[in-house]
Amino acid sequence: MDLARYSRQILFADIGEEGQRKLLKSRVAVVGMGALGTVLANHMVRAGVGFVRIIDRDFVESSNLQRQMLYTERHAEEGIPKAIAAAEMLAQVNSQVTIEPIVADLTWKNAEDYLTDVDLVLDGSDNFQVRFLVNDVCVKHRIPWVYGGGVSANGMTLPILPQETPCLRCLFESAPAPGSTATCDTAGVIGPIIHIVASYQAVEAMKLLVEAKDKVRRTMLNIGVWEYSTSSIDISKAKRPDCACCGQRRFEYLEPVAGNQEVSLCGRNTIQISPAEPWAVDLSAMAERLSLSGKVEQNKFLLRFYVSDEVRLVVFSDGRVLVQGTDDLSVARTLYARYIGN
C-alpha cells in the first residue's frame, strides 16, 4: 500500500500513520450523488477510505454542472446515471480505493442491504423521506451517520451517533409537508454553500473513522455564506424517550409499502414511479416499441422517451420510471400505464 500519496494528511498529528491505516480499512456509504454527495465522495476517495459505496437514483443533466463537481458536459449529454459517472471520475483519482456505484432508489426494500455493511453513512440526499430511512437503518444497526443539507446560500450539518446523541427524528418528528420548505429547485443554490457543508460533514466522518469520537461535534451547525453567519445549536438534551425511532425503536420507514411507489420530486416537475418488485427491463426492446410512438434516446443504463416537447419518460433498467414534465400523479399514472404497462 502506497502511503506516500497521503503524506500531508499523515503529517496532521490527529490522523498520523495509524489513523491513515484506519481510513484505508474503513467502509463508507454515500447516499445521494448530487451536490453534497459528489463533494463527500470526492473527499472520502482522496482521503483514502478503503471502500466507498455511492448510491443514487438519478442521471446527470446540464443543470447539475453548476454545483455537482464530479460531472462533465459529456455525462449530461449522454444521460449517464450519477453513480456511474461519479465512479468513473473517482476511479481516476485514487485506484487504491474500491468504489461501488449503485444506480437505485434507496427504499425500505434495499436500505439495509446497502447501509449495514459499512462503518459510516454520509447523507448527500435532498429529501427528508430518504433521511428518515437512513436514520432508521443507522439507529437500528447502531451505525453513525452525518446529516447535511444546503439550499440557497444556507446549510446545516449534524453528526448522529446512535445511543449517544439525539437521532434525526428526535429533532424533526416528521418530514416537512411537500412545498412547505425551500429546495434547490425552488429557491436556487450556490455552489460554495454545498462545498462548505459537505466539507464539514467530511471532517466529522474522518474523526469517526480514525476513532477520534471525543472530537466529534455534538451540535447542529448552521451556516449562511451570502451574509456570512454561523451558529451552533446545542442538541445534547434533545434526545427524546418518546422518539418513535431511537426511543421506542419503531422503524416506520423500514416498513413494507404495497404496490407501486409514487413520489413527487419536489420542485422538479417530476413524478417517480417505482414498481412493487424490480424487474429487468430489456431497454433495447422497449426502445424499439416506444420508437413507434415518439422520439427515443437510449444508453446501456436508461432510455428517454419523448411523449411531447414538454413531457418525457425516463426508464431505468430496474423498471423505475421518471415522468418528467408533470407534478400531477394522475397524469403520471396514465402515462405510465399507456406506455410502460401495469
Secondary structure as the mmCIF struct_conf table of DSSP 4:
data_model
#
loop_
_struct_conf.conf_type_id
_struct_conf.id
_struct_conf.beg_label_comp_id
_struct_conf.beg_label_asym_id
_struct_conf.beg_label_seq_id
_struct_conf.end_label_comp_id
_struct_conf.end_label_asym_id
_struct_conf.end_label_seq_id
HELX_RH_3T_P HELX_RH_3T_P1 ALA A 4 TYR A 6
HELX_RH_AL_P HELX_RH_AL_P1 SER A 7 ILE A 10
TURN_TY1_P TURN_TY1_P1 LEU A 11 LEU A 11
BEND BEND1 PHE A 12 PHE A 12
TURN_TY1_P TURN_TY1_P2 ALA A 13 ILE A 15
HELX_RH_AL_P HELX_RH_AL_P2 GLY A 16 LEU A 24
TURN_TY1_P TURN_TY1_P3 LYS A 25 LYS A 25
STRN STRN1 ARG A 27 VAL A 31
BEND BEND2 GLY A 34 GLY A 34
HELX_RH_AL_P HELX_RH_AL_P3 ALA A 35 ALA A 47
TURN_TY1_P TURN_TY1_P4 GLY A 48 GLY A 48
BEND BEND3 GLY A 50 GLY A 50
STRN STRN2 PHE A 51 ASP A 56
STRN STRN3 PHE A 59 PHE A 59
HELX_RH_3T_P HELX_RH_3T_P2 SER A 62 ASN A 64
TURN_TY1_P TURN_TY1_P5 LEU A 65 ARG A 67
TURN_TY1_P TURN_TY1_P6 MET A 69 LEU A 70
HELX_RH_AL_P HELX_RH_AL_P4 GLU A 73 GLU A 78
TURN_TY1_P TURN_TY1_P7 GLY A 79 GLY A 79
STRN STRN4 PRO A 81 PRO A 81
HELX_RH_AL_P HELX_RH_AL_P5 LYS A 82 ALA A 91
TURN_TY1_P TURN_TY1_P8 GLN A 92 VAL A 93
TURN_TY1_P TURN_TY1_P9 SER A 95 GLN A 96
BEND BEND4 VAL A 97 VAL A 97
STRN STRN5 THR A 98 VAL A 103
BEND BEND5 ALA A 104 ALA A 104
TURN_TY1_P TURN_TY1_P10 TRP A 108 ASN A 110
HELX_RH_AL_P HELX_RH_AL_P6 ALA A 111 LEU A 115
BEND BEND6 THR A 116 ASP A 119
STRN STRN6 LEU A 120 ASP A 123
BEND BEND7 ASP A 126 ASN A 127
HELX_RH_AL_P HELX_RH_AL_P7 PHE A 128 HIS A 141
TURN_TY1_P TURN_TY1_P11 ARG A 142 ARG A 142
STRN STRN7 TRP A 145 VAL A 151
STRN STRN8 SER A 152 SER A 152
TURN_TY1_P TURN_TY1_P12 ALA A 153 ALA A 153
STRN STRN9 ASN A 154 ILE A 160
TURN_TY1_P TURN_TY1_P13 PRO A 162 GLU A 164
BEND BEND8 THR A 165 THR A 165
HELX_RH_AL_P HELX_RH_AL_P8 LEU A 168 LEU A 171
BEND BEND9 GLU A 173 SER A 174
HELX_LH_PP_P HELX_LH_PP_P1 ALA A 175 ALA A 177
TURN_TY1_P TURN_TY1_P14 PRO A 178 GLY A 179
BEND BEND10 SER A 180 THR A 181
HELX_RH_AL_P HELX_RH_AL_P9 CYS A 184 ALA A 187
STRN STRN10 VAL A 189 VAL A 189
HELX_RH_AL_P HELX_RH_AL_P10 GLY A 191 LEU A 209
TURN_TY1_P TURN_TY1_P15 VAL A 210 GLU A 211
HELX_RH_3T_P HELX_RH_3T_P3 LYS A 213 LYS A 215
BEND BEND11 VAL A 216 VAL A 216
STRN STRN11 THR A 219 GLY A 224
TURN_TY1_P TURN_TY1_P16 VAL A 225 TYR A 228
STRN STRN12 SER A 229 ASP A 234
TURN_TY1_P TURN_TY1_P17 SER A 236 LYS A 237
TURN_TY1_P TURN_TY1_P18 PRO A 241 ASP A 242
TURN_TY1_P TURN_TY1_P19 ALA A 244 GLN A 248
HELX_RH_3T_P HELX_RH_3T_P4 GLU A 252 LEU A 254
BEND BEND12 GLU A 255 GLU A 255
BEND BEND13 GLY A 259 GLY A 259
STRN STRN13 GLN A 261 LEU A 265
TURN_TY1_P TURN_TY1_P20 CYS A 266 ASN A 269
STRN STRN14 THR A 270 SER A 274
BEND BEND14 ALA A 276 GLU A 277
HELX_RH_AL_P HELX_RH_AL_P11 LEU A 283 LEU A 290
TURN_TY1_P TURN_TY1_P21 SER A 291 SER A 293
BEND BEND15 GLY A 294 GLY A 294
STRN STRN15 LYS A 295 GLN A 298
BEND BEND16 LYS A 300 PHE A 301
STRN STRN16 LEU A 302 TYR A 306
BEND BEND17 VAL A 307 GLU A 310
STRN STRN17 ARG A 312 PHE A 316
TURN_TY1_P TURN_TY1_P22 SER A 317 ASP A 318
BEND BEND18 GLY A 319 GLY A 319
STRN STRN18 VAL A 321 GLN A 324
TURN_TY1_P TURN_TY1_P23 GLY A 325 GLY A 325
HELX_RH_AL_P HELX_RH_AL_P12 LEU A 329 TYR A 339
TURN_TY1_P TURN_TY1_P24 ILE A 340 ILE A 340
#
